[in-house]
Amino acid sequence: MSKLGLITKGFIKDNPTFALVLGMCPTLATTTSAMNGMEMGLATLFVLVLSNMAISALAPIVPDKVHIPVYIVVIATFVTVLQLLMQAFVPAVYSTLGLFIPLIVVNCIVLGRAEAYANKNTVFDSALDGLGIGIGFTLSLTVIGIIREILGSGSVFGCKFIPGDGILAFVMAPGAFMVLGYLMVLFNKYLKK
Amino acid sequence: MEFLLIIISAIFVNNILLSQFLGICPFLGVSNKLSTATGMSGAVCFVITLSTVVTYLINQYLLVPCGLEFLQTIAFILVIAALVQVVEIVLKKISPSLYQALGIFLPLITTNCAVLGVAITVVTKQFTFGGTAHMLNLGEATVYALATSLGYGLSMILFAGIREHLAGNDVPKAFKGLPIALITASIMAMAFLGFSGMV
């Protein structure tokens, strides 16, 4: 597969949210606005690229029996690095996303890519794979966030263009399930090969 | 009274699946049949309660005195992974029938974010049960973990019951499988919104 194809396959064909259906918890919980969704996607992208690279470099020397615990520790290390960086430079974002930053450790996308791709490919290819899947994840979270923000508070990325309060349910829990459900219907109908 | 507030709040008002969005993967993944959903809920209930107690003690007596709170994420996930292994081995020896029932679900629980989520929430978040904001003590933390996992079981089993009925219905092709399940979950979450403001 071409290097560009490695990146673009994460956008639609292997989109982690709509095609692979992985990492549902942050997808539902952090997409209350377009900005939050995008920030969560970028945080996951950071961990995904670094852990994919580290795991593809480590894979040949890790004994098969303990590979899952080793991968989890590698991922948890990068998540801790991310937590410290975010606390230092973007404390406001860190407190909005809250619990879901440490929970990147148990995001099935990260461990899934380590198992399915990084442990049998080169460091460079794994980095591209992580980048592609990460961008795909960021895109879908941003789209869900945009729709929920428009319906729930009448704005996009904080710019208000519909006066009034909006439909509060879309910012709360039911809206998350509903928007994701209907987007998945559209994805199945028009984009799935 | 305070324990009662914690229990009601954790089961209904802040239901872990339908309002906090933790542990959604198994919620969507193994809720096709009522029996598997019950098995999974039992296993999750057991592991969440046990791991919250253990991680609480580790945080209180090991990480905080040494000033290592930033290692929480790594320490907790390792403890949970080890604990799940131990539970698996012990159950196999002590109660083979329970092991048979929960067996296949136990390894999956390590990467269930509900477990790590509750463990981290309990040691980092301030709660306002009974007036003043405070960190939970060990007793409250245990009750909170148990009640949260009961809430997990409640919504999981309700959802599985609905999905069993959905399976026999004529659903449009594009809605088949997950999309209709998500829309069902949305309506359930709306029902659970009715509890908000109770505590």
Contacts between the chains, C-beta under 8 A, distances in Angstrom:
chain1	res1	chain2	res2	distance
A	21	B	28	7.5
A	21	B	178	6.2
A	22	B	25	7.6
A	24	B	21	7.8
A	24	B	24	4.0
A	24	B	25	5.7
A	24	B	28	6.5
A	25	B	21	5.2
A	25	B	22	5.9
A	25	B	23	7.1
A	25	B	24	4.9
A	25	B	25	7.2
A	25	B	113	5.1
A	28	B	21	4.4
A	28	B	24	6.2
A	29	B	20	7.2
A	29	B	21	3.8
A	29	B	22	7.9
A	69	B	78	7.6
A	69	B	81	6.1
A	72	B	77	5.8
A	72	B	78	7.7
A	72	B	81	6.5
A	72	B	110	7.9
A	73	B	74	6.7
A	73	B	78	7.0
A	76	B	73	5.4
A	76	B	74	4.2
A	76	B	77	5.3
A	76	B	78	7.8
A	77	B	74	6.6
A	79	B	73	5.6
A	80	B	70	6.4
A	80	B	71	7.2
A	80	B	73	5.4
A	80	B	74	6.0
A	83	B	70	7.3
A	83	B	73	6.9
A	84	B	70	6.5
A	99	B	117	6.0
A	99	B	120	6.1
A	99	B	121	6.4
A	102	B	72	7.3
A	102	B	73	4.5
A	102	B	116	7.2
A	102	B	120	5.6
A	103	B	22	7.7
A	103	B	113	4.9
A	103	B	116	6.2
A	103	B	117	5.9
A	103	B	120	7.7
A	105	B	73	5.9
A	105	B	77	5.3
A	105	B	116	6.7
A	106	B	77	7.0
A	106	B	110	7.9
A	106	B	111	4.9
A	106	B	112	7.1
A	106	B	113	4.5
A	106	B	115	8.0
A	106	B	116	5.3
A	107	B	113	7.5
A	108	B	25	6.0
A	108	B	111	6.2
A	111	B	111	6.4
A	169	B	190	6.9
A	169	B	193	7.5
A	172	B	19	7.9
A	172	B	189	7.9
A	172	B	193	6.5
A	173	B	18	5.8
A	173	B	19	4.8
A	173	B	21	7.3
A	173	B	189	4.3
A	173	B	192	7.5
A	173	B	193	6.9
A	174	B	186	4.7
A	174	B	187	7.3
A	174	B	189	4.2
A	174	B	190	4.2
A	174	B	193	6.5
A	175	B	186	7.4
A	176	B	21	7.0
A	176	B	186	7.7
A	176	B	189	7.9
A	177	B	182	4.9
A	177	B	183	7.0
A	177	B	185	4.4
A	177	B	186	3.5
A	177	B	189	5.8
A	178	B	182	7.4
A	178	B	183	6.1
A	178	B	186	3.9
A	180	B	182	5.4
A	181	B	178	7.8
A	181	B	179	4.8
A	181	B	180	7.4
A	181	B	181	7.7
A	181	B	182	3.2
A	181	B	183	4.2
A	181	B	185	7.8
A	181	B	186	6.3
A	182	B	179	7.3
A	182	B	183	7.3
A	184	B	178	6.0
A	184	B	179	4.4
A	184	B	182	6.6
A	185	B	174	4.9
A	185	B	175	5.6
A	185	B	179	4.6
A	186	B	174	7.9
A	188	B	173	7.9
A	188	B	174	4.5
A	188	B	179	6.8
A	189	B	174	4.2
